[in-house]
Each structure stands twice: as C-alpha cells, then as structure tokens.
C-alpha cells in the first residue's frame, strides 16, 4: 500500500515494556523521539 513500516523490539523480548525501569524509560524515550520526528 506504500506505507512505511517501523518496528522496534527490546533486547529482552517478551510481552512487557522491559525488564526494569531503566529499559522501560528507554523504550518510552524512543517512542517519543519517533513521534517528534514524524509530527514535530
């Protein structure tokens, strides 16, 4: 359909946000950086 696809998987894998708070925070920062780059 011509849309870009983006995927990021944590090194720890699984179904959660991360194994500890540091990894969760890092994951959220990546998400916010992505949104900022796409919508400003």
C-alpha positions as CSV (number, residue, x, y, z in Angstrom):
1,X,0.0,0.0,0.0
2,X,3.0,2.3,0.0
3,X,3.2,2.9,3.8
4,X,6.4,2.8,5.8
5,X,6.6,0.1,8.4
6,X,8.5,0.7,11.7
7,X,9.4,-2.0,14.3
8,X,11.5,-1.9,17.4
9,X,11.9,-4.9,19.7
10,X,13.5,-4.7,23.1
11,X,16.6,-6.8,23.6
12,X,14.9,-8.6,26.5
13,X,11.9,-9.6,24.2
14,X,8.7,-10.8,25.8
15,X,5.3,-9.1,26.1
16,X,6.1,-6.2,28.5
17,X,7.8,-2.9,28.3
18,X,11.1,-4.1,29.6
19,X,12.8,-6.0,32.3
20,X,13.4,-3.0,34.6
21,X,12.5,0.7,34.9
22,X,15.6,1.8,33.0
23,X,14.7,-0.2,30.0
24,X,11.0,1.0,30.2
25,X,12.2,4.6,30.3
26,X,14.5,4.0,27.3
27,X,11.6,2.4,25.3
28,X,9.3,5.4,26.0
29,X,12.1,7.9,25.0
30,X,12.5,6.1,21.7
31,X,8.7,6.3,21.2
32,X,8.6,10.0,21.9
33,X,11.6,10.7,19.7
34,X,9.9,8.8,16.9
35,X,6.7,10.8,17.3
36,X,8.6,14.1,17.5
37,X,10.4,13.3,14.2
38,X,7.1,12.4,12.5
39,X,4.7,15.1,13.8
40,X,7.1,17.8,15.0
